[in-house]
């Protein structure tokens, strides 16, 4: 009788030992997805032609822990009121005055060439959004499809805390796989 109990106990112990690697992998995946990288799906055409509706991308949540947000980064923003994520391009940084005139970007009065394809941008400036200069901790973001984008022109400046991270790597569909700038 004692021998049978020992065997049952050993089976229980072996069962837990065999399950432990799967538990560890599960915990690592959850931590990795929560704090480092996770998939995100493009919703809509506001970033066309750079990104397309339903592109599956990787959201890099850690790069901004060691690097600053830069002009022209493609970022993922969480809109708490709508409880949704949007993907836009950073155009204006804190402390800058931004103006679009004749489809050209001017930062603090100086022309800046945009190194990506975008649709025509109607004339506007940071004054139209409420402040002449972008406040500290805020960013001006636009979609590349400027005629079909809900962005800072409608939402106002984006808080740095609402920027979840940056994205540029399309994983799916396979014919669009690669880094998008």
C-alpha positions in Angstrom: 0.0 0.0 0.0 2.8 2.4 0.9 4.5 1.7 -2.5 1.3 2.6 -4.4 1.1 6.0 -2.6 4.7 6.7 -3.4 4.0 6.0 -7.1 0.9 8.2 -7.1 2.9 11.0 -5.5 5.7 10.5 -8.0 3.2 10.7 -10.9 1.8 14.0 -9.5 5.3 15.4 -9.2 6.2 14.3 -12.8 3.0 15.9 -14.1 3.9 19.2 -12.5 7.5 19.0 -13.8 6.2 18.3 -17.3 3.8 21.3 -17.1 6.3 23.8 -15.7 8.1 24.6 -19.0 4.8 25.5 -20.6 3.8 27.7 -17.7 7.2 29.5 -17.9 6.8 30.0 -21.7 3.3 31.3 -21.2 4.5 33.8 -18.6 7.4 34.9 -20.8 5.1 35.4 -23.8 2.6 37.5 -21.8 5.4 39.7 -20.3 7.1 40.1 -23.7 3.8 41.1 -25.4 2.8 43.5 -22.6 6.1 45.3 -22.2 8.2 44.9 -25.3 6.6 44.0 -28.7 3.1 43.1 -29.8 1.2 42.7 -33.1 -1.0 45.6 -34.2 -3.4 45.8 -37.2 -3.8 48.9 -39.3 -7.4 50.0 -39.3 -8.4 52.2 -42.2 -6.7 54.1 -45.0 -5.3 57.1 -43.1 -1.7 56.1 -43.6 -2.1 55.0 -47.3 0.2 54.6 -49.4 2.8 53.8 -46.7 0.5 51.4 -44.8 -2.7 49.7 -45.9 -5.9 48.7 -44.1 -5.4 45.3 -42.3 -1.6 45.4 -42.5 -0.3 43.4 -39.6 2.7 45.1 -37.9 4.9 44.9 -34.9 4.5 47.5 -32.2 7.8 48.3 -30.6 7.0 49.4 -27.0 10.5 49.8 -25.7 12.4 51.9 -28.2 11.2 55.2 -26.7 12.5 54.1 -23.3 16.0 54.7 -24.6 15.4 57.0 -27.7 13.4 60.1 -28.2 10.4 60.4 -30.4 11.7 61.8 -33.8 10.0 63.6 -36.6 8.5 61.2 -39.2 8.4 58.2 -36.8 5.3 56.1 -37.4 3.7 55.8 -34.0 0.8 53.9 -32.4 -1.4 56.1 -30.2 -4.0 54.9 -27.8 -7.1 57.2 -27.7 -8.7 56.5 -24.4 -12.0 58.2 -25.1 -12.6 56.0 -28.2 -10.8 53.0 -26.6 -8.9 52.4 -29.8 -5.4 52.5 -31.3 -4.5 54.7 -34.3 -1.4 54.8 -36.3 0.0 58.2 -37.5 3.2 59.9 -38.4 5.0 62.4 -36.1 5.3 65.8 -37.8 5.8 68.3 -35.0 7.8 68.0 -31.8 7.5 69.9 -28.5 8.6 73.5 -28.8 8.1 73.7 -32.5 5.9 75.9 -34.7 4.6 73.9 -37.7 3.0 75.2 -40.8 2.0 73.6 -44.1 1.8 76.1 -47.0 1.4 75.0 -50.6 1.8 71.3 -49.5 5.2 72.0 -48.0 6.2 71.5 -44.4 7.8 74.4 -42.5 9.3 73.9 -39.0 10.0 77.1 -37.1 9.7 79.0 -40.5 12.2 76.7 -42.3 11.3 74.4 -45.1 11.8 70.7 -44.2 11.6 68.0 -46.9 9.4 65.1 -46.2 11.1 61.8 -47.1 7.9 59.8 -47.6 5.0 59.8 -49.9 1.8 61.5 -48.7 -1.3 63.0 -50.2 -1.8 66.8 -50.5 -1.8 68.7 -47.2 -4.1 71.7 -47.1 -2.6 74.8 -45.6 -2.7 75.0 -41.8 -0.4 75.8 -38.9 -0.1 75.0 -35.2 -2.0 78.2 -34.5 -5.1 76.5 -36.0 -4.8 73.7 -33.4 -4.8 76.1 -30.5 -1.2 76.9 -29.7 1.4 78.7 -31.8 4.1 76.4 -30.4 3.6 72.7 -29.6 3.5 72.4 -25.8 6.0 70.3 -23.8 5.1 66.6 -23.8 2.8 66.9 -26.8 3.2 66.0 -30.5 1.6 66.9 -33.8 0.7 63.8 -35.8 -0.8 63.4 -39.3 -1.8 60.5 -41.4 -0.1 60.1 -44.8 -3.5 60.1 -46.5 -4.1 63.7 -45.4 -7.5 64.0 -47.0 -8.8 60.9 -45.2 -7.2 61.1 -41.7 -8.4 61.9 -38.3 -5.2 63.3 -36.7 -3.9 66.3 -34.8 -5.9 68.7 -37.0 -9.0 67.2 -35.4 -7.8 65.6 -32.2 -5.4 68.3 -31.1 -1.9 67.6 -30.0 -1.1 64.1 -28.8 0.2 63.5 -25.3 3.5 61.7 -25.1 1.9 59.3 -22.6 -0.7 58.3 -25.2 2.0 57.1 -27.6 2.3 53.4 -27.1 5.4 53.0 -29.2 6.6 53.1 -32.8 6.0 50.7 -35.7 7.5 50.2 -39.1 7.7 46.5 -39.7 4.8 44.9 -41.7 4.5 41.2 -41.3 1.4 40.5 -43.3 0.3 40.3 -46.0 3.5 38.7 -47.2 3.7 40.7 -50.4 4.0 43.9 -48.3 6.3 42.4 -45.7 9.2 44.7 -44.7 10.2 48.0 -43.0 8.0 50.9 -44.0 9.3 54.5 -43.7 
